[in-house]
């Protein structure tokens, strides 16, 4: 009986507990489904109505031949979850395998460059130190996302997955402690070529969106970015999931006017001249006369470390132009009838506090431009604007000189030429004497600020028979479905002068290079008839002219008989040289390179003077010369050189090799490689036979 009573008591207690639990469950159910129903329904509605923005894929920037200038690449950050249950369950910790993992990471994915060059650096930054620190922590306090590599490929992930220690974990996805996070990276295959013109993108810290902040990436951001999509939460039997209600629309691919070969030529020649003249900076633009397409644009600046690199885009910033303004003033004078013929003569004696540097006297219009006479061009302009100096500004405005070009280049400024009104902004009178002095200076390029792009655009119009085509960097837009929308050619003005006026100005400009007293005679070359005008000005620093420096400008076009390209270069360097020897040489050398490659409606001169010549191959491990001969249908060739087997443990001689072969040879020996230029290797920073040490870095100079 005592046992039965005990059993009954226990059953009674259990029964009461179940009854109490059931009552509590019913009460809670009633409370949740009836009393708290509005709150839960609102929470469910909020969750189901929440939308997620789907970022669109950014469009590509393409060169004129379709080569990629900027594109997206999917990369991966590779991470370790050290709180993963398979890691936390390890007891004891397999230190030998973890040390082997650290060895592999230090070799392939070191935390800092040149890790082994100094013992203190290795002790502080090696993966041995980092992994030991993390694994010694309590499993619950270890990091869940220890990043071991960033911006890597799927091949890199597969390699890391097979590193010691990690390869012991079977499975995939969340069943193993190593995982990858996908991200998009904007890459620029041509490196810093046309860096400022192409531009770069930046991530918005608040929204996480990537937008352009310079160059074409910025100016065309609305087209490149695309349209964001939208995803909503929907309830399925398995739970809530995202349902795409509006898919993201990929941004346009933009075909630019940049020609990679021309860009390479322009950058190389500008860089060479800046180095030779010890210039602080240089900028240059190359434009197609008929279409206004900007084929190349380069900006070089002396950096703090003594080398030159791509920097501020000064092609669209205003500078005092100097004498390159004179042909523009002369064009207006011809068009307004102030002078009728290139043989009309003008007194060039001292005028408006200015004297002719090439001796006073009477000169015709060709001599005024040829000898760059300040007084001559000022006296010509005074024939029409002395009574009303403000009208000169209005005349420039009438040809569209102050209108925004919308060329596609970020940071574009318009010219700054003060209108010479009789009263200033505060209503105070300005004497005619002061206005005359300013008018004379404006006529020959002082007391004004004009971006090189605007100056070149007028020269381009003169070369184009007076048709003022709009300079531009965008040729067409390609949508996600592949449709190509070619942008039509547009004009700032259909015509800024007559054909006759343009021909007269071209004849005067011709004398600057080809005349017996021209200021740019060093630009002469019998192969390409380059014509243009030089200009020199002092830079303004701290409110006054710095006479120790000069800005040297040359603007012109070529070939003279049938202009195909216009070009302008501007270089800031020390006094003692000239525009003839600096900026003029940039334009001349670019023209000669284009001529030699048959890019000026001429036959290439590469092999013109050699009968029976054969192509020259750079050395390569990938392609067989005989196979190339067979494919091209040729019978012979020459080699720059043949790859040689280097001495083990030393730097090989890679001069003459193509870039992929050279990089492969060097990286196989543990050497970090940096490339400059394009083409085959012409120089290497470390000579052949140099001993290879951990962290050795070499710079290869390439040239086409």
GUMI-414296 format. One line per 8 residues: for each residue x, y, z of C-alpha. Coordinates in nm, 2 decimals. Each point is the difference from the previous one (the first is absolute). Layout:
<vovos>
X Y Z  ...
</vovos>
This chain:
<vovos>
0.00 0.00 0.00  0.28 0.24 0.08  0.16 -0.06 -0.34  -0.34 0.05 -0.18  -0.06 0.32 0.18  0.35 0.12 -0.10  -0.06 -0.09 -0.36  -0.34 0.17 0.00
0.14 0.31 0.15  0.27 0.02 -0.27  -0.26 -0.05 -0.27  -0.21 0.27 0.15  0.29 0.24 0.01  0.09 -0.08 -0.37  -0.36 0.04 -0.10  -0.03 0.33 0.18
0.32 0.12 -0.17  -0.13 -0.09 -0.35  -0.34 0.16 0.08  0.18 0.31 0.12  0.22 0.01 -0.31  -0.30 -0.05 -0.22  -0.19 0.28 0.17  0.31 0.23 -0.03
0.04 -0.10 -0.37  -0.37 0.08 -0.07  0.03 0.33 0.19  0.31 0.10 -0.19  -0.16 -0.11 -0.33  -0.30 0.21 0.08  0.22 0.29 0.10  0.21 -0.02 -0.31
-0.27 -0.07 -0.26  -0.27 0.23 0.14  0.13 0.26 0.24  0.34 0.05 -0.18  -0.13 -0.07 -0.35  0.01 0.36 -0.12  0.37 0.04 0.10  0.11 -0.33 -0.15
-0.20 0.07 -0.32  0.17 0.34 -0.03  0.34 -0.16 0.05  -0.07 -0.26 -0.26  -0.13 0.27 -0.24  0.31 0.21 0.06  0.23 -0.30 -0.07  -0.19 -0.10 -0.32
-0.01 0.36 -0.13  0.37 0.05 0.06  0.19 0.03 -0.33  0.36 -0.05 -0.08  0.19 0.20 -0.27  0.18 -0.21 -0.26  0.31 0.18 -0.11  0.04 0.00 -0.38
0.32 -0.11 -0.18  0.20 0.30 -0.12  0.06 0.03 -0.37  0.34 -0.02 -0.17  0.21 0.28 -0.15  0.14 -0.10 -0.34  0.27 0.15 -0.22  -0.09 0.09 -0.36
0.10 -0.35 -0.13  -0.20 -0.18 0.28  0.29 -0.06 0.23  -0.10 0.02 0.37  0.11 0.31 0.19  -0.21 -0.07 0.31  -0.21 -0.30 0.10  -0.13 -0.20 0.29
0.15 -0.31 0.14  -0.14 -0.24 0.25  0.25 -0.06 0.28  -0.02 -0.16 0.34  0.11 0.07 0.35  0.10 -0.33 0.15  -0.06 -0.04 0.38  0.03 -0.25 0.28
-0.27 -0.07 0.26  0.20 -0.09 0.31  -0.33 -0.05 0.20  -0.11 -0.27 -0.24  -0.12 -0.31 0.18  0.26 -0.21 -0.17  0.28 0.23 0.11  -0.13 0.06 0.35
-0.03 -0.38 0.05  0.37 -0.06 -0.05  0.17 -0.09 0.32  0.30 0.00 0.01  0.07 0.27 -0.27  0.20 -0.15 -0.29  0.28 0.26 0.01  0.22 -0.18 -0.25
-0.27 0.02 -0.27  -0.07 0.36 0.09  0.37 0.09 -0.03  -0.01 -0.16 -0.35  -0.30 0.21 -0.09  0.18 0.31 0.12  0.30 -0.09 -0.22  -0.22 -0.02 -0.31
-0.18 0.32 0.08  0.33 0.19 0.06  0.13 -0.12 -0.33  -0.30 0.06 -0.22  -0.21 0.26 0.19  0.23 0.19 0.24  -0.15 0.26 0.22  0.26 0.26 -0.10
0.24 0.02 -0.29  0.36 -0.10 0.04  -0.10 -0.19 0.31  0.33 -0.19 0.04  0.24 0.29 -0.06  0.02 0.08 0.38  -0.03 -0.23 0.29  -0.21 0.25 0.20
-0.25 0.03 -0.29  -0.04 -0.37 -0.03  -0.05 -0.04 0.38  -0.27 0.26 0.01  -0.19 -0.05 -0.33  0.04 -0.37 -0.09  -0.30 -0.23 -0.01  0.18 -0.21 0.26
-0.04 0.28 0.25  -0.36 0.09 -0.10  -0.14 -0.36 0.00  0.18 -0.09 0.33  -0.16 0.31 0.16  -0.35 -0.09 -0.12  0.01 -0.38 0.07  0.12 0.06 0.36
-0.33 0.19 0.07  -0.30 -0.17 0.14  -0.20 -0.15 -0.29  -0.30 0.22 0.08  0.22 0.32 -0.03  0.18 -0.09 -0.33  -0.09 0.21 -0.31  -0.27 -0.14 -0.24
0.15 0.19 -0.30  0.37 0.00 0.01  0.09 0.13 -0.35  0.30 -0.19 -0.14  -0.01 0.14 -0.36  -0.19 0.28 -0.17  -0.10 0.06 -0.36  0.10 -0.35 -0.12
-0.13 -0.23 -0.27  -0.18 -0.33 0.02  0.33 -0.17 -0.08  0.15 0.17 0.30  -0.28 -0.13 0.22  0.05 -0.35 -0.13  0.37 0.02 0.07  -0.06 0.12 0.36
-0.27 -0.27 0.05  0.28 -0.25 -0.06  0.25 0.15 0.24  0.12 -0.21 0.29  -0.25 -0.02 0.29  -0.29 0.14 -0.21  0.00 -0.30 -0.24  -0.08 -0.22 0.29
-0.35 0.14 0.03  -0.24 -0.19 -0.23  -0.30 0.15 -0.16  -0.08 0.34 -0.15  -0.18 0.33 0.07  -0.09 0.05 0.37  0.12 -0.35 0.09  0.36 0.11 -0.01
0.17 0.29 0.19  0.15 0.17 -0.31  -0.24 0.19 -0.22  0.00 0.29 -0.26  -0.20 0.32 -0.03  -0.07 0.13 -0.35  0.06 0.36 -0.10  0.03 0.21 -0.32
0.33 0.17 -0.07  0.05 0.27 -0.27  0.32 -0.08 -0.19  0.19 0.20 -0.26  0.20 -0.23 -0.23  0.22 0.29 -0.14  0.10 0.11 0.35  0.06 0.37 0.03
-0.03 0.07 -0.38  -0.24 0.29 -0.04  -0.06 -0.03 0.37  -0.17 0.34 0.06  -0.20 -0.02 -0.32  -0.14 -0.35 0.07  -0.04 0.08 0.37  -0.06 -0.22 0.30
-0.30 -0.11 0.22  -0.05 0.03 0.37  -0.23 -0.18 0.25  -0.26 0.21 0.18  0.05 -0.08 0.37  -0.37 0.05 0.08  -0.17 -0.18 -0.29  0.28 -0.24 -0.10
-0.05 0.10 -0.36  0.29 0.05 -0.24  0.00 0.33 -0.20  0.25 0.18 -0.21  0.20 0.28 0.16  0.23 0.11 -0.28  0.03 -0.01 -0.38  -0.25 -0.18 -0.22
-0.10 -0.22 0.29  -0.14 0.31 0.17  -0.14 0.19 -0.30  -0.18 -0.31 -0.14  -0.09 -0.15 0.33  -0.37 0.01 -0.06  0.04 -0.21 -0.31  0.27 -0.23 0.13
-0.18 -0.07 0.34  -0.32 -0.14 -0.14  -0.33 -0.02 0.18  -0.03 -0.18 0.34  -0.24 -0.28 0.04  -0.24 -0.09 0.29  -0.06 -0.32 0.19  -0.29 -0.06 0.25
-0.04 -0.25 0.28  -0.26 -0.27 -0.06  -0.12 -0.28 0.22  0.05 -0.35 -0.12  -0.05 -0.33 0.18  0.37 -0.02 0.08  0.00 0.36 0.14  0.06 0.35 -0.13
0.21 0.06 -0.31  0.08 0.28 -0.25  -0.21 0.03 -0.31  0.13 0.22 -0.28  -0.28 0.23 -0.09  0.20 0.22 -0.22  0.34 -0.12 -0.14  0.30 0.23 -0.01
0.09 0.14 -0.34  0.37 -0.01 -0.09  0.17 0.33 -0.09  0.09 0.08 -0.36  0.33 -0.10 -0.14  0.15 0.32 -0.13  0.22 0.00 -0.31  0.24 0.29 0.03
0.20 0.18 -0.27  0.34 -0.09 0.17  0.24 -0.17 -0.23  0.24 -0.22 0.20  0.29 0.03 -0.24  -0.03 0.38 -0.03  -0.04 0.03 0.38  0.32 -0.20 0.05
0.19 0.22 -0.25  -0.13 0.33 0.16  0.08 -0.11 0.35  0.35 -0.12 -0.09  0.09 0.32 -0.19  -0.14 0.23 0.27  0.19 -0.20 0.26  0.33 0.02 -0.19
-0.03 0.37 -0.05  -0.09 0.06 0.36  0.31 -0.20 0.11  0.23 0.18 -0.24  -0.12 0.35 0.08  -0.03 -0.07 0.38  -0.36 0.11 -0.02  -0.23 0.02 0.30
-0.29 -0.13 -0.20  -0.13 -0.04 -0.36  -0.34 -0.06 -0.16  -0.08 -0.10 -0.36  -0.31 -0.07 -0.21  -0.03 -0.17 -0.34  -0.33 0.05 -0.20  -0.13 -0.12 -0.33
-0.07 0.31 -0.21  -0.31 -0.11 -0.19  -0.19 -0.16 0.29  0.13 0.17 0.31  0.07 -0.34 0.16  0.26 0.03 0.27  0.24 -0.29 -0.09  0.25 0.05 0.28
0.04 0.22 0.31  0.29 -0.01 0.24  0.10 0.18 0.32  0.35 -0.03 0.15  0.12 0.14 0.33  0.32 0.00 0.19  -0.07 -0.20 0.32  0.15 0.05 0.35
0.23 -0.30 -0.05  0.16 0.15 -0.31  -0.18 -0.21 -0.26  -0.27 0.09 -0.24  -0.35 -0.13 0.02  -0.36 0.06 -0.12  -0.15 0.27 0.21  -0.24 0.30 -0.01
-0.19 0.04 -0.33  0.12 0.34 -0.11  -0.14 -0.04 -0.36  -0.33 0.15 0.12  0.14 0.25 0.25  0.04 0.37 -0.10  0.35 0.15 -0.05  0.13 0.32 -0.15
0.06 -0.12 -0.36  0.26 0.24 -0.13  0.06 0.03 -0.37  -0.21 -0.31 -0.10  -0.29 0.26 0.03  0.13 0.20 -0.30  -0.14 -0.22 -0.28  -0.34 0.01 0.17
0.01 0.38 0.01  0.12 0.01 -0.36  -0.29 -0.23 -0.10  -0.25 0.25 0.14  0.19 0.29 -0.17  -0.02 -0.18 -0.34  -0.37 -0.09 0.05  -0.09 0.36 0.11
0.18 0.15 -0.29  0.26 0.18 0.21  0.26 -0.15 -0.24  -0.08 -0.14 -0.34  0.31 -0.19 -0.11  0.29 -0.18 0.15  0.21 0.26 -0.18  -0.16 0.29 0.18
0.26 0.19 0.20  -0.01 0.15 0.35  0.23 0.23 0.20  0.17 -0.20 0.28  0.16 0.29 0.18  -0.04 0.02 0.38  -0.37 0.01 0.10  -0.19 -0.01 0.33
0.31 -0.04 0.21  0.12 -0.29 -0.22  0.28 -0.02 -0.25  0.06 -0.26 -0.28  0.27 -0.24 0.12  0.10 -0.07 -0.36  0.07 0.37 -0.08  -0.26 0.26 -0.08
-0.10 0.07 -0.36  -0.27 -0.08 -0.24  -0.10 -0.36 -0.04  -0.26 -0.19 -0.20  -0.25 -0.24 0.18  0.22 -0.30 -0.07  0.30 0.17 0.16  -0.21 0.11 0.30
-0.08 -0.36 0.08  0.33 -0.14 -0.12  0.20 0.23 0.23  -0.27 0.01 0.27  -0.03 0.38 0.00  -0.20 0.12 0.31  -0.03 0.35 -0.13  -0.10 -0.11 -0.35
-0.30 -0.21 0.11  -0.10 0.26 0.26  -0.01 0.27 -0.27  -0.21 -0.22 -0.22  -0.26 -0.06 0.27  -0.01 0.37 0.09  -0.12 0.07 -0.36  -0.34 -0.15 0.09
-0.02 0.02 0.38  0.18 0.31 0.13  -0.32 0.20 0.03  -0.18 -0.28 0.19  0.24 -0.24 0.16  -0.29 -0.20 0.16  -0.11 -0.11 -0.35  0.31 -0.22 -0.03
-0.14 -0.22 0.28  -0.34 0.00 -0.18  0.17 -0.11 -0.32  0.17 -0.29 0.17  -0.33 -0.09 0.16  -0.18 0.00 -0.34  0.22 -0.29 -0.12  -0.09 -0.21 0.31
0.34 0.05 0.16  -0.15 0.03 0.35  -0.25 -0.29 -0.02  0.04 -0.32 0.20  0.13 -0.27 -0.24  -0.13 -0.31 0.19  0.29 -0.19 -0.14  -0.03 -0.28 0.25
0.31 0.12 0.19  -0.07 0.06 0.37  0.09 0.34 0.14  -0.04 0.18 -0.33  0.03 0.38 0.04  -0.10 0.28 -0.24  0.24 0.28 -0.11  0.03 0.30 0.22
0.04 0.32 -0.20  -0.11 0.32 0.18  -0.25 0.21 -0.19  0.14 0.35 -0.03  -0.30 0.20 0.11  0.02 0.37 0.08  -0.10 -0.07 0.36  0.11 -0.27 0.25
-0.24 -0.22 0.20  -0.03 0.27 0.27  -0.10 0.27 -0.25  0.34 0.18 0.00  0.12 0.15 -0.33  0.29 -0.17 -0.18  0.21 0.22 -0.23  0.03 -0.06 -0.37
0.37 -0.01 0.05  -0.02 -0.30 0.23  -0.25 -0.17 -0.22  0.22 0.05 -0.31  0.30 -0.15 0.19  -0.21 -0.30 0.10  -0.13 -0.04 -0.36  0.35 -0.01 -0.14
0.11 -0.26 0.24  -0.31 -0.22 -0.06  0.07 0.02 -0.38  0.34 -0.17 0.05  -0.09 -0.24 0.28  0.06 0.17 0.33  -0.25 0.12 0.26  -0.21 -0.31 -0.10
-0.04 -0.36 0.12  -0.09 -0.27 -0.25  0.00 -0.38 0.04  0.23 -0.18 -0.25  -0.31 -0.20 -0.12  -0.17 0.33 -0.10  0.30 0.14 -0.18  0.05 -0.33 -0.19
-0.37 0.00 -0.10  0.04 0.33 -0.18  0.32 -0.12 -0.18  -0.20 -0.32 -0.09  -0.27 0.22 -0.15  0.26 0.20 -0.20  0.14 -0.33 -0.13  -0.36 -0.12 -0.07
-0.08 0.29 -0.23  -0.18 0.20 0.27  -0.24 -0.28 0.12  0.01 0.01 0.38  -0.06 -0.37 0.09  -0.05 -0.08 0.37  0.30 -0.19 0.16  -0.12 -0.32 0.16
0.12 -0.32 0.16  -0.32 -0.21 -0.05  -0.08 -0.17 -0.33  -0.29 -0.23 0.09  -0.20 -0.17 0.27  -0.06 -0.38 0.01  -0.29 -0.12 0.20  -0.03 -0.33 0.19
-0.18 -0.17 -0.30  0.29 0.10 -0.23  -0.17 0.29 -0.18  0.24 0.26 -0.11  -0.11 0.37 0.02  0.25 0.20 -0.20  0.01 0.36 0.12  -0.03 0.24 -0.30
0.28 0.25 -0.07  -0.09 0.34 0.14  0.12 0.36 -0.06  0.05 0.28 0.25  -0.06 0.22 -0.31  -0.05 -0.12 -0.35  0.26 0.25 -0.11  0.21 0.26 0.19
0.16 0.14 -0.32  -0.01 -0.04 -0.37  0.21 -0.25 -0.20  0.19 0.29 -0.14  0.08 0.14 0.35  0.11 -0.35 0.13  0.23 -0.04 -0.30  0.16 0.35 0.06
0.06 -0.08 0.37  0.15 -0.35 -0.09  0.23 0.18 -0.24  0.12 0.23 0.27  0.05 -0.28 0.25  0.20 -0.20 -0.26  0.27 0.27 0.02  0.06 -0.05 0.37
0.16 -0.34 -0.07  0.10 0.03 -0.36  0.09 0.37 -0.04  0.36 0.12 0.01  -0.07 0.20 0.33  -0.26 -0.23 0.15  0.00 -0.06 0.38  -0.05 -0.38 -0.04
0.26 -0.09 -0.27  0.12 -0.29 0.21  -0.34 -0.17 -0.06  0.08 -0.03 -0.37  0.03 -0.35 -0.15  -0.03 -0.09 -0.37  -0.20 -0.31 0.07  -0.30 0.17 0.17
-0.09 0.36 -0.06  -0.09 0.11 0.36  -0.13 0.36 0.04  -0.09 0.19 0.31  0.06 0.29 0.23  0.23 0.03 0.30  -0.09 0.18 0.32  0.18 0.09 0.32
-0.13 0.14 0.33  0.13 0.04 0.35  -0.20 -0.19 0.27  -0.18 0.21 0.26  0.10 -0.11 0.35  -0.12 0.18 0.32  -0.15 0.28 -0.21  0.30 0.09 -0.21
0.19 -0.14 -0.30  0.29 -0.24 0.07  0.26 0.09 -0.26  0.21 -0.30 0.10  -0.25 -0.23 -0.17  -0.19 0.00 -0.33  -0.29 -0.18 -0.15  0.09 -0.12 -0.35
-0.29 -0.06 -0.24  -0.03 -0.13 -0.35  -0.33 -0.05 -0.18  -0.04 -0.12 -0.36  -0.10 -0.27 -0.25  0.14 -0.24 -0.25  0.04 -0.07 -0.29  -0.03 0.36 -0.12
-0.13 -0.08 -0.35  -0.29 -0.21 0.13  -0.02 0.03 0.38  -0.10 -0.32 0.17  0.10 0.06 0.36  0.04 0.30 0.23  0.22 -0.01 0.30  0.09 0.23 0.29
0.27 -0.04 0.27  0.06 0.23 0.30  0.31 -0.04 0.22  0.10 0.19 0.32  0.37 0.01 0.03  0.30 0.21 0.10  0.09 0.31 -0.21  0.27 -0.05 -0.25
-0.16 -0.23 -0.25  -0.29 0.08 -0.24  -0.34 -0.13 -0.13  0.18 -0.09 -0.32  0.22 -0.25 0.19  -0.26 -0.13 0.25  -0.37 -0.01 -0.09  0.07 0.04 -0.37
0.22 -0.32 0.01  -0.28 -0.19 0.17  -0.24 0.07 -0.30  0.28 -0.06 -0.26  0.10 -0.33 0.15  -0.35 -0.13 0.03  -0.06 0.10 -0.37  0.31 -0.19 -0.11
-0.09 -0.31 0.19  -0.35 0.00 -0.16  0.16 0.06 -0.34  0.23 -0.30 0.05  -0.29 -0.22 0.08  -0.20 0.11 -0.30  -0.27 0.18 0.21  0.00 0.32 -0.21
-0.15 -0.15 -0.32  0.35 -0.10 -0.10  0.19 -0.32 -0.05  0.18 -0.12 0.31  0.37 0.09 -0.01  0.10 -0.30 0.23  0.12 -0.20 -0.30  -0.02 0.26 -0.29
0.38 0.04 -0.01  0.09 -0.37 0.03  -0.07 -0.23 -0.29  -0.07 -0.36 0.09  -0.04 0.08 0.37  -0.16 -0.25 0.24  -0.19 0.04 0.32  0.18 0.01 0.33
-0.13 -0.22 0.29  0.05 0.07 0.36  0.10 -0.31 0.20  -0.29 -0.21 0.14  -0.03 -0.34 0.17  -0.37 -0.03 -0.10  0.00 0.03 -0.38  0.22 -0.18 -0.26
0.14 0.24 -0.26  -0.04 -0.27 -0.27  -0.37 -0.03 0.09  -0.04 0.38 -0.03  0.17 0.00 -0.34  -0.23 -0.27 -0.12  -0.31 0.18 0.13  0.10 0.34 -0.16
0.12 -0.16 -0.32  0.36 0.13 0.02  0.32 -0.17 -0.07  0.24 0.14 0.25  0.05 0.22 0.31  0.25 0.15 0.24  0.01 -0.03 0.38  0.09 0.26 0.25
0.15 -0.28 0.20  -0.06 -0.35 0.12  -0.07 -0.08 0.37  0.31 -0.14 0.18  0.01 -0.22 0.30  0.11 0.22 0.29  0.23 -0.09 0.29  -0.20 -0.14 0.29
-0.05 0.25 0.29  0.08 0.31 -0.21  -0.20 0.25 -0.20  -0.04 -0.10 -0.37  0.05 0.23 -0.29  -0.36 0.06 -0.14  0.08 0.28 -0.24  -0.16 -0.06 -0.33
-0.27 -0.23 0.13  -0.37 0.06 -0.01  -0.15 0.11 0.33  -0.19 -0.32 0.08  0.31 -0.22 -0.05  0.22 0.24 0.20  -0.24 0.02 0.29  -0.04 -0.38 0.01
0.38 -0.06 0.00  0.05 0.25 0.29  -0.30 -0.10 0.21  0.10 -0.37 -0.02  0.32 0.11 0.18  -0.19 0.19 0.27  0.06 0.35 -0.14  -0.27 0.26 0.03
-0.05 0.18 -0.34  -0.11 0.35 -0.08  -0.07 0.11 -0.36  0.04 0.33 -0.17  -0.13 0.06 -0.35  -0.12 -0.25 -0.26  0.17 -0.23 -0.25  0.32 -0.20 0.05
0.26 0.04 0.28  0.27 0.26 -0.09  0.15 0.04 0.35  -0.01 -0.15 0.35  0.09 0.16 0.33  0.21 -0.29 0.13  0.28 -0.12 -0.23  0.04 -0.36 -0.10
0.18 -0.21 0.26  -0.12 0.19 0.30  -0.06 -0.23 0.30  -0.37 -0.07 0.07  -0.09 0.07 0.36  -0.34 -0.03 0.17  -0.22 0.29 -0.10  0.21 0.10 -0.30
-0.19 0.24 -0.23  0.09 0.09 -0.36  -0.14 0.27 -0.23  -0.03 -0.08 -0.37  -0.02 0.28 -0.26  -0.20 -0.09 -0.31  -0.02 0.16 -0.34  -0.18 -0.08 -0.32
</vovos>
